[in-house]
Amino acid sequence: MDIHALMASRHSVRQYLDKPIPMEIREQLDDFVISLNKESGLNIQVIYDEPKCFSSRMARYGKFEGCSNYIALIGKKSKDLDERVGYYGQRLVLKAQELGLNTCWVALTHGKSQAIINKGETEAILIALGYGKTQGNPRRSKKAEEVSNIKDDSPEWFKKGVEAALLAPTAINQQKFYIELDGNKVKIKKGLVGPELNVDLGIIKCHFELGAGKENFEWAE
């Protein structure tokens, strides 16, 4: 499956089957986490067979059912932690989708995770993981012209990048971002008000980069 089709097929899922993740899938996920942690400096952990975190009152409020696996996004406290968590967490979400698993980003509607948090670190956000009862539903989306300075004669890579960014999950589906192209430099402006805007920014950057191709542009400061 190409990357665009993978992004388009992935939707948030909150209800999961009582079906364990096979060892060979766990090994592939865990190997990918090791490589992401090495690249990012984060301490991402996948927690398997642990239903307590998503059996709390908050999880029920968030309409979660049957979730006993999750990804904990952890790192040393820093200004860019949330953005890095979004970027690398979404890469892991897409890997999980490729392996036939379903996911959902979860900010507040969960209980205490069983991840190991070292001194100076913080748990930024969780991702629910497992085999969904359904594959989820597509979200309503804004148009490319609403979230970017795209034009008819924009480069094809930019159009693909914006298209990929529109497939990115954002908190409460707010899509509060704007992508600007200037020469071969790209800048993404995040919204001013809303939940998890920096995590969203990292997720959007991940999708744009994968859609556009890193070799075609530079991120503007």
N, C-alpha and C positions, 0 to 999 in steps of 0.2 A: 504493500500500500504506500503511495507517495505521501509526502508530508502534508500536503493540502487536504487530501482525502482523510488522513488520520485526524487532523484538526477538526474537520467537518463532522466526523463520526463521533467525536467525543462530547458528551453532555454530562452535566452534573447529575449524580445519582445519590439518593438518600436512603433508599430501601434496598437491603442486601439479602441474598440467599444464605442459608446456613450451609455453606460449602467451603471447605478449607482450600487455601491456595496451595497447589502442589509444590513439592520440594524443588523441582527443576525450575519453576517460575520464580520461587523465592530466591534461588541462587542467582538467576539472571538479574533480578531487581537489586539484590544486595551488591552484586558486582558493579552495577551501574551507580549505586549510591556511593561506593568506595571511590569511583572515578570522579563523581561530582564533588564529593567532599574534598578530594585532593585539589581539584581545579578551583573551587570556590572558597576554601577555608571555613566552610560551614561544618556543622556536626549533625547532618541529616540522619535520622534513624527510622527504620521501618519496624513497627511493633505488630507482631502476629498473634492471633488467637487470644485477644485480650478484650472481652466485651464490656468491661466495666466503664471505660471512658465514654462509651456511647450508649450507656443505659441510664445516664443521669437525667434529672428532671429537665435540665437545659437541653440535652440532646433530644428528649421527647418533644420539647417546645420547638426545636428545629426540624421536627418530623423525621428524625433518623430512626431506622428500624434495622435490627439484625447486623449492625456493623461491629465486627470484632477484629479488624485490622486497620491500621492507620499509619500515616507518615508524620513524624514530628520534625518540623523545620526549626533548627536550633543553631545559634551562633553567638559569637562574642558581641556584646553590646557595641553598636557603632551607628553612625548616621545613615549608612547605606545598607544596614542589615535587612530591612524590610524589602528593599528593591532586589537585593541579591537572593533573598528567600523566594520572592516571586519568580525571578528568572530561572533559578535552578530547580525550584519546586515544580514549575510548569514543564520543564524538560523531563522530570521524573513522571509527571502526570501523563505525558505523551508516550513515554516508554511503557507505562502500565497499560495504557490503551492498546498499544501495539501487541502487548502480551495477552490481550483478551480480558483485562480487568477494567473495572469502573472506579470512578473517583469523585470526590466533591471537596472543594476548599471549604474549611470550617474555621471561622474566627472565634466565635464565642459560645456557640451552642454545642458544647461538649463538656464532659467532666474532666477530672485530673488524668493526665496521661502518665504512662509508666516509663517514659523516656528518661534517660540519665542526663541530667543537666549539670555541667561542671561549673566550678567557680568562675564568675565573670561572664557566664553565658545566660541567654534567655531563650525561652521557647516562644517563637514569634507567632506561629500559626500551625494548624494541623490540616492534613488531607485524609479524608475517609477513603478506604480502599477495600476492594473485594469484588465479588460477582453480583452485579445488580439484578434485582427482580425484573427490571427493564433496562433498556439502554439510555433512558432519559429522553428529554424532549428538546428540540431546537429552541433557542431563545429568539425573541424579537430583536432585530438588529438595526442600528442606524445605517445610513448610506455612506459610501466612501466620501462624498462631497461634504458631509456633515462633520467628519472627523479628520479631514486632511485638506491640504491645498492641491489636491490631485487635479490634473487637467487632461484633456484629450491627448495632448502630445507628451504627457509625462512618460518617463522610461517604463518599459514593461516590468522591470524588477520592482519599481516603486509601487506600481499598481498591484502586483502580487503581494508585496509586503503589507500594504494597507488592507487588502482582502484578508490576509492571514490575521492581521491585528483585530479585524472585526469578528473573527472566530474565537478570540481570546476570552476566557471567562473573566468577568469583573464583578466586584461586590455588588450585590442586589441588581446585577445586570445594568449598572449605571453608564458604562462606556464613556466615562468622563476623561477623554483624552483628545489631543489634537496633534497630528503628525505633519511636520513641515519639511519640505524638500528645498534645499538651496544648493544648486550645483550637484555635487555628489554627497553632500552632508545632510544628515537627517536629524531632526530634533523632535522629541516627543514631549509635549506639555501635558502635565497631569491636571486634573480638576483641582479647584481650590477648596471645596468642601465635600466631605463624604467619607465613608468608612474605608479603611485599608487602601488608601490611594497610592501609597508607595509600593505595596505588594502588587497592586494592579499594574503599576508602571513597569515593574520587573516582568510580569507575565506578558504584557503587551510587547515589550522589547524582545522577549524570547520569540513570540510568534512572528513579529515583523522580520526579525533577523533570519528565521528559518524560511519564511516565505520569500524574502527579497534576495537572500544569499549574502553572506558576510563580505564576500569579495567585491560586491558592487557598490558599497557605500562606506562612509565613516559616520560615527555618531558625533554630532556637534556637542560642544560643551554647554 
